[in-house]
Structures are given as C-alpha cells and as structure tokens.
C-alpha cells in the first residue's frame, strides 16, 4: 500500500481557501526587500493567506536556518559553519522598520534555534524588542522564544526588554519528545515558562501544543496541568499538519468537538485563555487572544 493511501484524508474542517490576494504578494515583497523572514512562510502555516491578507505576520529573527531538527517543523536546517548563519546586526532595526511600515498595533517576534551562539541569540532577540518598541511605542509585543538550552539568564535578557507576552511552546506531550523534539527537553521547557512567570509576574505567559501526533487525551490533560502548574496564563492547541513529506506523518485528525473538550478542560484548570481549534497556531490571532486573556 502506498504512503498516499495510508495517509489519513484531510477532513473538511481543515480545508481553507488559499486565494492569492494582492496584499499577500506586496507583503512578501516588503519582507524580501529587507531580507527578513516570517515563520508563516518558513513553517508553511495554513493561515498564511488569511493573515498576510489582513496585513499581519510573525517575524522570525536570527536568520532562516535552525540548528535543531524537530520532526514536525519545515524551517530550513543547516550547519553553523555555513555563511548563512552569520547574524545580520541590522536585523532588529529592519524588523522595527517593517513593523512600522505595516502599522502594526501588535507585533509577534519568534526565532529559529541558535544553539551555536553562546547566548542562544538572546541579546539579538532583546535588541529586536527594543527597536520595535522605539519604532512603535504604542504597540503590544509578543515574543515566542526557543528554550535557549535552559539558560535562564538568556530568558531573563529577553524579559528585561519588556515584551507584553512571553511565549514558549511545549509543542507536544512528554512521551513524544524523543520523536517530535529530539534536541529539546520537556522539563526544561516547563522550567523556562515557570521562570518567566516568577521573574516577571507582570508579563503574560503563553505556550502552545499540537495534537494529532499520536498523543492520548489524558497525556494532553497532563500537559495542560503541567503548564498551569508552571503558572502559564494562555495556551493554544492546534492540529498538527505535515508540512512536507520529510516531516512526521499525521497520526490522527482531531475533531472540532475534541478541541472544544480540550478548551473546556483547560479553562477548568484556571487558564486565562485557551484558544483551541483545528487551525489554531501559536501566533494566530495573537492580539485577540491576549485581549481576551486580559479581560478574563
């Protein structure tokens, strides 16, 4: 039996129009002119056309090559010896310039993993936050950081730059880490979130996970309990979709009713906001998610 026959059929609730809007192409051109990257493009987000069409995007800094090889992710991987790994010192200012030209009121900044750098790229990350703050003093800023190999000084460095939301994704349940995130550690990621809450209780903390990778409902419940125990305010839950044939296959498509049940369970634990649905992504509708958490 061929791989195409074995792969589960994409259900209707995951089908989304990908009409080419003029705004989508114009936004892409703007990023290319400044040699900037978006996780929307590199990770092949299914919401790209919707978000770009609305004039929003998630900036991805520290280049477009990652030092890790997570099974779910289509962001390009590479060796630190490659010339492309050289940091662009002007990238923070370019991100601020692009965000200002887009007239963003909510700016989301994420990055690749840069385990080759002594600080994990945290100084660069913090500088980007500060540059965006200078260019858009009235905007809210959300950061979605790597785990910095557990270096809490690096986490503190980003927090000291003053984001409004600190996000670090757990991605999956503990049992699946060796297959899904082989270079990460479940407890280490929890420790990053717990430290962020303890270090800066005035900043909202957030995390995201994917389902459909072979986890059980009880394992998802356990992850939600662990996140709440770490003081996390906001959690996002979305369906894993295989971005390329090189990535992990989808084990199951989770129904909208199951997503609703995960949301209800999360809210019962005391999260300020649980954004749960098939096409939910960590940075999708981030401004609205934060607003609802603040009002909770």
C-alpha positions as CSV (number, residue, x, y, z in Angstrom):
1,X,0.0,0.0,0.0
2,X,1.4,3.4,-1.0
3,X,2.2,6.2,1.5
4,X,-0.5,8.3,-0.2
5,X,-3.2,5.7,0.6
6,X,-2.0,5.2,4.2
7,X,-2.1,8.9,5.0
8,X,-5.4,10.0,6.6
9,X,-7.7,12.1,4.4
10,X,-7.8,15.8,5.2
11,X,-11.2,16.5,6.7
12,X,-13.4,19.3,5.5
13,X,-12.8,21.4,8.7
14,X,-9.1,21.7,7.8
15,X,-9.7,22.8,4.2
16,X,-9.0,26.5,3.8
17,X,-9.0,28.7,0.7
18,X,-5.6,30.0,-0.5
19,X,-6.7,32.7,-2.8
20,X,-3.9,35.0,-3.9
21,X,-4.6,38.4,-2.7
22,X,-2.6,41.4,-4.0
23,X,-1.8,42.3,-0.3
24,X,-0.2,38.9,0.2
25,X,2.3,39.4,-2.6
26,X,3.0,43.0,-1.6
27,X,3.8,41.9,2.0
28,X,6.1,39.2,0.8
29,X,7.9,41.7,-1.4
30,X,8.4,44.0,1.6
31,X,10.0,41.2,3.6
32,X,12.3,40.2,0.8
33,X,13.5,43.8,0.2
34,X,14.7,43.9,3.8
35,X,16.0,40.3,3.8
36,X,13.6,39.4,6.6
37,X,11.8,36.2,7.3
38,X,8.4,35.1,8.7
39,X,7.6,31.8,10.4
40,X,4.4,31.9,8.5
41,X,6.3,31.2,5.3
42,X,9.2,29.0,6.6
43,X,6.9,26.8,8.7
44,X,4.2,26.7,5.9
45,X,1.4,27.9,8.1
46,X,-2.1,27.1,6.7
47,X,-3.3,30.5,7.8
48,X,-0.7,32.5,5.8
49,X,-3.1,33.8,3.2
50,X,-5.6,35.0,5.8
51,X,-3.0,36.7,8.0
52,X,-1.0,38.3,5.2
53,X,-4.2,39.4,3.6
54,X,-5.0,41.2,6.8
55,X,-1.6,42.8,6.8
56,X,-0.2,40.8,9.8
57,X,2.7,38.4,10.0
58,X,5.0,36.8,12.6
59,X,8.6,37.9,12.3
60,X,11.3,35.2,12.5
61,X,14.7,36.5,13.5
62,X,18.2,35.1,13.9
63,X,18.2,34.1,10.3
64,X,16.3,31.4,8.4
65,X,18.4,28.3,9.3
66,X,17.8,26.3,12.5
67,X,20.4,24.3,14.5
68,X,17.7,21.8,15.5
69,X,15.9,19.1,13.5
70,X,12.4,18.8,15.1
71,X,10.3,16.2,13.3
72,X,7.3,18.5,12.9
73,X,9.0,21.6,11.5
74,X,9.8,22.6,8.0
75,X,12.0,25.6,8.9
76,X,15.3,25.0,7.0
77,X,18.1,23.3,9.0
78,X,21.8,23.8,8.5
79,X,25.3,23.7,9.8
80,X,26.6,26.7,11.9
81,X,29.6,26.7,9.6
82,X,27.5,27.9,6.7
83,X,27.8,31.6,5.8
84,X,24.1,32.0,6.0
85,X,24.3,31.5,9.8
86,X,26.1,34.9,10.2
87,X,23.9,37.2,12.2
88,X,22.7,40.4,10.5
89,X,23.4,43.2,13.0
90,X,20.8,45.4,11.3
91,X,18.1,42.8,11.6
92,X,16.5,44.3,14.8
93,X,16.2,47.7,13.1
94,X,14.9,46.2,9.9
95,X,12.2,44.3,11.8
96,X,11.2,47.6,13.5
97,X,11.1,49.4,10.2
98,X,8.9,46.7,8.6
99,X,6.6,46.6,11.6
100,X,6.2,50.4,11.4
101,X,5.5,50.3,7.7
102,X,2.8,47.7,8.3
103,X,1.4,50.0,11.0
104,X,1.1,47.1,13.4
105,X,-0.5,47.5,16.8
106,X,0.5,44.0,17.8
107,X,3.9,42.6,16.9
108,X,4.9,39.0,17.3
109,X,8.6,38.1,17.1
110,X,9.9,34.5,17.1
111,X,13.2,32.9,16.0
112,X,15.0,29.8,14.9
113,X,17.0,27.9,17.5
114,X,20.6,29.1,17.5
115,X,22.4,26.6,19.8
116,X,25.6,27.6,18.1
117,X,25.6,31.0,19.8
118,X,26.9,31.4,23.4
119,X,23.8,33.4,24.4
120,X,21.4,31.5,22.1
121,X,20.7,34.7,20.3
122,X,19.1,36.3,23.3
123,X,20.9,39.6,23.0
124,X,19.7,39.9,19.4
125,X,16.2,38.9,20.5
126,X,16.1,41.6,23.2
127,X,17.5,44.2,20.9
128,X,14.8,43.5,18.4
129,X,12.1,44.0,21.0
130,X,13.7,47.3,22.0
131,X,13.9,48.5,18.4
132,X,10.3,47.7,17.8
133,X,9.3,49.5,21.0
134,X,11.1,52.6,19.8
135,X,9.5,52.5,16.4
136,X,6.0,51.6,17.7
137,X,5.8,52.8,21.3
138,X,2.0,52.2,21.4
139,X,2.2,48.6,20.1
140,X,2.0,45.4,22.1
141,X,4.8,43.0,21.6
142,X,4.7,39.2,22.0
143,X,7.8,37.1,21.9
144,X,7.9,33.4,21.1
145,X,11.3,32.2,22.2
146,X,13.3,29.0,22.0
147,X,14.4,27.3,25.2
148,X,17.9,28.8,25.0
149,X,19.2,25.4,26.1
150,X,17.8,26.1,29.5
151,X,19.9,29.2,30.0
152,X,17.7,31.3,32.3
153,X,20.0,34.3,32.1
154,X,19.1,34.3,28.4
155,X,15.4,34.1,29.2
156,X,15.8,37.0,31.7
157,X,17.6,39.0,29.0
158,X,14.5,38.8,26.7
159,X,12.1,39.5,29.5
160,X,14.1,42.6,30.6
161,X,13.4,44.1,27.1
162,X,9.8,44.4,28.2
163,X,7.5,42.3,26.0
164,X,3.9,42.2,26.8
165,X,3.6,38.4,26.3
166,X,6.3,35.8,26.8
167,X,5.5,32.6,24.8
168,X,7.5,29.4,24.7
169,X,5.9,26.4,23.0
170,X,5.8,22.9,24.6
171,X,4.7,21.6,21.2
172,X,3.8,18.1,22.3
173,X,3.3,15.7,25.3
174,X,6.2,14.4,27.3
175,X,6.2,10.8,25.8
176,X,6.6,12.1,22.2
177,X,9.5,14.5,22.8
178,X,12.2,12.0,21.6
179,X,10.5,11.7,18.3
180,X,9.0,15.2,17.9
181,X,11.6,17.4,19.6
182,X,14.7,15.2,20.0
183,X,17.0,18.1,20.9
184,X,14.6,19.6,23.4
185,X,13.6,18.5,26.9
186,X,10.0,18.6,28.3
187,X,11.0,19.6,31.9
188,X,13.5,22.2,30.6
189,X,10.7,23.9,28.5
190,X,8.4,23.9,31.6
191,X,11.2,25.4,33.6
192,X,11.5,28.3,31.1
193,X,7.9,29.1,31.4
194,X,7.9,28.8,35.2
195,X,11.0,31.1,35.4
196,X,9.3,33.7,33.2
197,X,6.3,33.7,35.4
198,X,8.4,34.0,38.6
199,X,10.8,36.6,37.1
200,X,8.2,38.9,35.5
201,X,4.7,38.2,37.0
202,X,3.5,41.4,35.2
203,X,4.0,39.8,31.8
204,X,1.5,37.2,30.5
205,X,3.0,33.8,29.8
206,X,1.8,31.6,27.0
207,X,2.5,28.2,25.4
208,X,1.2,26.1,22.5
209,X,0.9,22.5,21.6
210,X,-0.1,20.4,18.6
211,X,-2.3,17.4,18.6
212,X,-2.6,14.6,16.1
213,X,0.9,13.2,16.6
214,X,-0.2,10.1,18.4
215,X,-0.8,11.5,21.9
216,X,-3.7,10.4,24.1
217,X,-6.3,12.7,25.6
218,X,-5.0,12.0,29.1
219,X,-1.5,13.0,28.0
220,X,-2.8,16.3,26.7
221,X,-4.6,16.8,30.1
222,X,-1.4,16.0,31.9
223,X,0.5,18.6,29.8
224,X,-2.2,21.2,30.5
225,X,-1.9,20.5,34.2
226,X,1.8,20.9,34.0
227,X,1.5,24.2,32.2
228,X,-1.0,25.5,34.7
229,X,1.3,24.4,37.5
230,X,4.1,26.4,35.9
231,X,1.8,29.5,36.1
232,X,1.1,29.7,32.3
233,X,-1.7,32.2,31.5
234,X,-2.6,31.3,27.9
235,X,-2.4,28.1,25.9
236,X,-3.1,27.4,22.3
237,X,-4.0,24.0,20.9
238,X,-4.0,23.2,17.2
239,X,-4.0,20.3,14.7
240,X,-0.5,19.1,13.5
241,X,-0.4,19.1,9.7
242,X,2.6,17.5,7.9
243,X,4.3,20.5,6.2
244,X,6.5,18.3,3.8
245,X,6.9,14.6,3.1
246,X,10.2,14.8,5.1
247,X,8.3,15.6,8.3
248,X,6.4,13.4,10.7
249,X,3.2,12.0,9.4
250,X,-0.2,12.9,10.9
251,X,-1.3,10.2,13.3
252,X,-4.9,11.4,13.5
253,X,-7.1,14.4,12.7
254,X,-8.8,15.6,15.9
255,X,-12.4,16.6,15.6
256,X,-13.7,20.1,16.4
257,X,-15.6,18.6,19.3
258,X,-12.4,17.2,20.8
259,X,-10.8,20.6,20.5
260,X,-13.7,22.1,22.4
261,X,-13.3,19.5,25.1
262,X,-9.6,20.4,25.5
263,X,-10.6,24.1,25.7
264,X,-13.1,23.3,28.4
265,X,-10.7,21.2,30.4
266,X,-8.0,23.9,30.2
267,X,-10.4,26.6,31.4
268,X,-11.4,24.4,34.3
269,X,-7.8,24.4,35.4
270,X,-7.7,28.2,35.6
271,X,-6.0,29.4,32.4
272,X,-7.0,32.9,31.5
273,X,-7.5,31.9,27.9
274,X,-7.4,28.6,25.9
275,X,-7.5,29.0,22.2
276,X,-8.2,25.5,20.8
277,X,-9.2,24.5,17.3
278,X,-8.0,22.6,14.2
279,X,-6.4,25.6,12.5
280,X,-5.2,27.4,15.7
281,X,-1.5,28.2,15.7
282,X,0.7,29.7,18.4
283,X,0.7,33.2,16.9
284,X,-2.7,33.1,15.1
285,X,-5.0,35.9,16.2
286,X,-2.5,36.7,18.9
287,X,-3.8,40.2,19.5
288,X,-7.3,38.9,20.1
289,X,-6.1,36.0,22.3
290,X,-4.1,38.4,24.5
291,X,-7.1,40.8,24.8
292,X,-9.4,38.1,25.9
293,X,-6.8,36.9,28.5
294,X,-6.5,40.4,29.9
295,X,-10.3,40.6,30.2
296,X,-10.6,37.2,31.9
